[in-house]
């Protein structure tokens, strides 16, 4: 692979839409090398980690992981272009965060503007936009807690055959694990079926920070941070020797620590 040739990934669960975008990119950005395509979010996340493309075109609504969830776990210096159907709230959030997006059906005029911005950003080695606030807004939706009841005070979780009400202040961190979310406390692990992105709607954002697409930490139980030899950031919990990886989208929140 020629390191001077820009590379890209296209992720969309509809094959004809991937082909449609691929054809337009071939015509409008002929030097771009499409190194991978993905039909779902899990494939997209794996391909980005493997190929580290310069650009990823991510459909927001995909099976497995959404485009937003894929973005939450990216560790490479990949620039993101989200592809969406029509969500006006999302478009406004993208605009304010200076993150590019394409609206389906993708037009030559809109894609051309996106390509111009990407070319300039890659040529100038412009810093990547900070994504944490944007991703938090979009995954929460327009209303963080539609019930109006305020942040969660406890979660109903299972441990073996016993179901308990776990006070929210006792939670050290939440971590998604296949079909379940694991609730980590000093007393051990509990399981809940509520998806992580749905759970975060009811958590106090000043206390519970998402640090990865699969992890939300209680900042009152965080002792500090550490970087490894490759520069990757980890949060250190006060209890035990637990360290949790922080994905690129959320690193800037820890700069003051």
C-alpha positions, 0 to 999 in steps of 0.5 A, spaced: 500 500 500 502 506 497 502 511 504 501 517 500 495 514 497 489 516 502 485 510 504 477 509 506 472 504 508 465 504 507 460 501 512 453 500 510 448 494 511 445 495 504 450 492 499 447 497 493 448 503 497 455 501 498 456 500 491 453 507 490 457 511 494 463 507 492 462 509 484 461 516 486 468 516 490 471 513 484 469 518 479 470 524 484 476 522 488 479 517 483 486 517 487 482 514 494 483 507 495 477 503 498 481 498 502 475 495 506 467 495 506 463 492 511 456 490 512 455 491 519 458 495 525 462 489 528 465 488 521 466 496 520 470 496 527 474 490 526 476 493 519 478 500 521 482 497 527 486 492 522 486 497 516 487 504 520 484 507 513 484 515 513 477 516 512 471 511 514 464 512 511 459 510 517 452 509 516 449 511 522 444 505 523 447 498 522 446 491 525 451 489 530 453 496 532 451 503 530 455 507 526 456 512 532 458 506 537 463 504 532 466 511 532 466 510 540 471 505 539 476 507 534 483 508 536 486 509 529 487 516 526 481 515 522 477 521 520 469 520 520 464 521 515 457 519 518 451 517 513 444 518 515 437 518 512 434 525 515 435 526 522 435 533 523 437 533 530 443 529 528 445 534 522 445 540 527 449 536 532 454 534 526 454 541 524 456 544 531 461 539 532 464 540 525 464 533 523 462 531 516 456 527 514 452 525 508 445 525 507 442 519 503 441 519 497 448 522 497 449 527 491 455 529 487 454 536 490 454 534 497 459 529 496 464 533 492 464 538 498 465 533 503 471 530 499 474 537 498 474 538 506 477 531 507 483 532 502 484 539 505 484 536 512 489 530 510 494 535 507 494 539 512 494 534 518 489 537 521 487 535 528 481 530 529 475 533 532 473 531 539 467 526 538 465 525 546 460 531 546 457 529 539 457 522 540 453 523 547 448 528 544 446 523 539 446 516 543 442 520 548 437 523 543 434 529 544 431 528 551 436 525 556 430 522 560 424 523 557 420 520 564 422 527 567 424 523 573 431 525 574 437 520 574 437 513 576 438 512 583 438 504 583 439 499 578 435 492 578 441 487 577 441 479 577 447 475 581 446 468 580 439 467 582 438 473 586 436 479 583 438 486 587 437 493 587 444 496 587 444 503 589 447 507 583 453 510 587 455 503 589 456 502 581 464 502 580 463 501 572 458 498 567 461 494 561 457 491 556 458 483 555 455 480 549 447 480 551 448 483 558 451 489 561 455 487 567 455 492 573 461 492 577 461 494 585 465 492 590 461 486 592 462 483 585 459 483 578 451 483 577 448 483 570 442 487 567 439 486 560 438 494 559 443 496 553 449 500 555 446 506 550 439 506 553 442 505 560 446 512 559 440 516 558 438 515 566 445 516 568 448 523 571 453 525 566 457 529 571 458 523 575 458 517 570 462 518 564 462 514 557 470 512 556 469 507 550 463 504 547 463 498 551 464 502 558 461 507 563 465 509 569 463 512 575 468 518 576 467 518 584 471 511 584 476 513 579 483 514 582 487 517 576 489 515 569 495 512 566 498 511 559 502 505 556 508 505 551 504 506 545 500 512 548 494 509 549 490 512 555 487 508 561 483 510 567 485 507 574 479 505 579 480 506 586 478 499 588 483 493 586 488 494 580 482 495 575 484 499 569 479 501 563 481 503 556 479 510 554 478 510 546 480 516 542 473 519 542 473 520 550 481 522 551 480 529 551 476 529 557 481 527 561 487 532 559 486 536 566 487 529 570 
